[in-house]
Amino acid sequence: STRFGEPVADVIAERLPVSTYFGLLTFLLTYAVCIPLGVFKAVRHNTLPDDLSSILIFVGYAVPGYALGSLLLLFFSVKLDWLPMGGLTSEGFDDLSLWAQLKDLSAHTFQPLCCYLIGGFAFVTMLMKNHLMDNLSADYVRTAMAKGVSFRNAVRKHALRNSLVPLATNVGHQVTLFVTGSFLIETIFDIDGFGLLGFNSVIDRDYPVVMGVLTLSATLMLLGNVLSDALVAFADPRVRFE
């Protein structure tokens, strides 16, 4: 690295855990919350809970993550002084007890995590809802219910599995986000992660680091596509590797 005077691998390795931490949390929370929420919205379509949740989802989708970050900092950190202004940990973090470390890490994680989640929540939830509704209106589901299968079992055993296929194809993109992160969010919250490293390397013309960042991002994208194909084969019984 022409900027840090260190091997590119060491420069990237120092910042990779931070972006991986936020990327993994974002991935797990997005799918753990949005899949059940999408199912709920599909089976309760055109009801009051569906309409209210849709309003909240689309309002959240319309707000960029970096804009939400500025608002959260202004409200929770400046006005109320409840949460720290930025960074991942406080000074003297290593001297704290385990419980105090968890509290400190959670306080620093909450605001950036909300910014990472806000866009993906709307996309995954509506993707799940729309595909499940399409499958619920398909002939094979209506035939199963005509033969005596309950609506709950028709959703759980037939329609839900087919509706997970589009979500499986999106996993590859999410894996790339594990490390790339968002340089805007990392800048706002003073998080020294992978995304900010790539952005600063371009600005400073640190070409060895730029090449390292691009190589790692491309490798992760390829691995994500392979993982997506494997998950599609698992979710869709019509797809098998020969």
C-alpha positions in Angstrom: 0.0 0.0 0.0 1.4 3.4 -1.0 -0.7 5.1 1.7 -0.1 2.9 4.7 3.3 1.3 3.8 2.0 -2.1 4.7 1.1 -5.3 2.6 -2.3 -5.0 1.0 -3.4 -8.2 2.7 -2.7 -6.8 6.1 -4.5 -3.5 5.4 -7.6 -5.4 4.2 -7.5 -7.9 7.0 -7.5 -5.2 9.6 -10.8 -3.8 8.3 -12.5 -7.0 7.2 -13.9 -8.1 10.6 -15.8 -4.8 11.1 -17.6 -5.0 7.8 -18.2 -8.7 8.2 -19.7 -8.1 11.6 -22.3 -5.6 10.3 -22.8 -7.7 7.1 -23.5 -10.9 9.0 -25.9 -9.2 11.4 -27.7 -7.4 8.5 -28.1 -10.7 6.6 -29.4 -12.7 9.5 -31.8 -10.1 10.8 -33.1 -9.3 7.3 -34.0 -12.9 6.4 -35.1 -13.9 10.0 -37.6 -11.0 10.1 -38.6 -10.4 6.5 -39.5 -14.0 5.5 -42.1 -14.4 8.4 -43.3 -10.8 7.8 -43.7 -11.5 4.0 -45.7 -14.7 4.8 -47.9 -12.8 7.2 -48.6 -10.0 4.7 -49.4 -12.5 1.9 -51.9 -14.5 4.0 -53.4 -11.3 5.4 -53.4 -9.4 2.1 -55.6 -6.2 2.0 -56.1 -6.2 5.7 -55.3 -3.4 8.1 -52.0 -5.0 9.4 -50.9 -5.5 5.8 -51.7 -1.9 4.8 -50.0 -0.4 7.9 -46.9 -2.5 7.5 -46.7 -1.7 3.8 -46.7 2.0 4.6 -43.9 1.6 7.1 -41.9 -0.6 4.7 -42.1 1.8 1.8 -41.4 4.9 3.9 -38.3 3.1 5.1 -37.4 2.1 1.6 -37.6 5.7 0.5 -35.2 6.9 3.1 -31.5 6.3 2.2 -29.4 4.6 4.8 -27.0 7.5 5.1 -29.8 10.0 5.5 -31.3 7.9 8.3 -27.9 7.7 9.9 -27.7 11.5 10.1 -31.2 11.7 11.7 -30.4 9.0 14.2 -27.2 10.7 15.2 -29.0 14.0 15.6 -31.8 12.6 17.7 -30.2 9.8 19.8 -26.7 11.0 20.1 -26.9 14.8 20.1 -30.3 15.7 21.4 -31.0 12.8 23.8 -27.4 11.8 24.4 -28.4 8.1 24.7 -26.1 6.6 22.2 -22.4 7.2 21.2 -21.6 9.5 18.2 -19.6 6.9 16.3 -17.0 4.2 16.3 -17.4 0.5 17.1 -16.2 0.6 20.7 -15.4 3.1 23.4 -12.0 4.0 24.8 -10.9 1.5 27.4 -13.1 -1.2 25.9 -10.6 -4.0 26.8 -10.7 -3.0 30.5 -14.5 -3.5 30.8 -16.2 -6.5 32.1 -17.9 -8.9 29.6 -21.4 -7.5 30.3 -20.1 -4.0 30.0 -18.4 -4.8 26.7 -21.6 -6.3 25.3 -23.6 -3.2 26.3 -20.9 -0.9 24.8 -20.8 -2.9 21.6 -24.6 -2.9 21.3 -24.8 0.8 21.8 -22.3 1.4 19.0 -24.0 -1.1 16.8 -27.6 -0.1 17.0 -27.6 3.0 14.8 -25.3 1.8 11.9 -27.3 -1.5 11.9 -30.6 0.3 11.4 -29.1 2.1 8.4 -27.9 -1.2 6.9 -31.3 -2.9 7.5 -33.7 -0.2 6.2 -33.3 -0.8 2.5 -33.1 -4.6 2.5 -36.2 -5.0 4.8 -38.5 -3.5 2.2 -37.0 -5.5 -0.7 -36.9 -8.9 0.9 -40.3 -8.5 2.6 -42.2 -7.5 -0.6 -40.3 -10.1 -2.7 -41.4 -12.8 -0.2 -45.0 -11.5 -0.2 -45.5 -11.1 -3.9 -44.1 -14.6 -4.8 -46.0 -16.3 -2.1 -49.2 -14.6 -3.3 -48.5 -15.8 -6.8 -48.0 -19.4 -5.6 -51.1 -19.3 -3.5 -53.2 -18.5 -6.6 -51.5 -21.3 -8.6 -53.4 -24.3 -9.7 -51.3 -26.8 -7.7 -52.2 -25.0 -4.4 -55.9 -24.8 -5.3 -55.9 -28.5 -6.2 -54.3 -29.4 -2.9 -56.9 -27.4 -1.0 -59.7 -29.0 -3.1 -58.4 -32.4 -2.0 -58.7 -31.5 1.6 -55.4 -30.0 2.5 -55.8 -27.1 5.0 -54.8 -23.6 4.1 -52.0 -23.6 6.7 -50.5 -26.8 5.3 -50.9 -25.6 1.7 -48.9 -22.5 2.6 -46.3 -24.3 4.7 -45.7 -27.5 2.6 -46.3 -26.3 -0.9 -46.4 -22.6 -1.6 -43.7 -21.4 0.9 -40.9 -23.6 -0.5 -41.5 -22.4 -4.1 -41.6 -18.8 -2.8 -38.1 -19.2 -1.3 -36.5 -19.7 -4.6 -36.3 -16.0 -5.6 -34.9 -15.2 -2.2 -32.2 -17.9 -2.6 -31.0 -16.2 -5.8 -30.6 -13.0 -3.9 -28.2 -14.5 -1.3 -25.2 -14.1 -3.6 -25.7 -10.3 -3.6 -26.1 -10.3 0.1 -22.8 -12.3 0.6 -20.9 -9.6 -1.3 -22.4 -7.0 1.1 -20.8 -8.9 4.0 -17.6 -7.1 3.5 -18.2 -4.2 1.1 -20.5 -2.4 3.4 -21.4 1.2 2.7 -18.7 3.9 2.7 -21.3 6.6 3.4 -22.6 4.8 6.5 -19.1 4.0 7.7 -18.1 7.7 7.2 -21.1 9.0 9.2 -20.5 6.7 12.1 -16.7 6.8 11.9 -16.4 3.0 11.3 -13.1 2.0 9.8 -14.5 -0.8 7.6 -13.9 -2.3 4.2 -16.2 0.1 2.2 -14.5 3.2 3.6 -11.1 1.7 2.8 -12.0 1.1 -0.8 -13.4 4.6 -1.2 -10.4 6.3 0.4 -8.0 4.2 -1.6 -9.6 5.5 -4.8 -9.4 9.1 -3.6 -5.8 8.7 -2.6 -4.9 6.7 -5.7 -3.6 3.8 -3.6 -3.8 1.4 -6.6 -2.5 -1.7 -4.9 -5.3 -1.5 -2.3 -7.8 -0.7 -5.0 -6.8 -3.9 -6.8 -7.0 -5.9 -3.6 -10.4 -4.6 -2.8 -11.7 -5.3 -6.4 -10.2 -8.8 -6.3 -11.8 -9.7 -3.0 -15.1 -8.3 -4.0 -15.1 -10.2 -7.3 -14.2 -13.4 -5.5 -17.0 -13.0 -3.0 -19.4 -12.3 -5.8 -18.4 -15.6 -7.5 -18.7 -17.5 -4.2 -22.1 -15.9 -3.6 -23.4 -17.0 -7.0 -22.2 -20.6 -6.3 -24.0 -20.4 -2.9 -27.1 -19.1 -4.6 -27.2 -22.0 -7.0 -26.8 -24.5 -4.2 -29.6 -22.9 -2.2 -31.9 -22.9 -5.3 -31.2 -26.6 -5.8 -32.1 -27.2 -2.1 -35.3 -25.1 -2.2 -36.5 -26.2 -5.7 -36.9 -30.0 -6.1 -37.0 -29.6 -9.9 -33.3 -28.5 -9.8 -30.7 -31.1 -9.4 -26.9 -31.1 -10.0 -26.0 -34.0 -12.3 
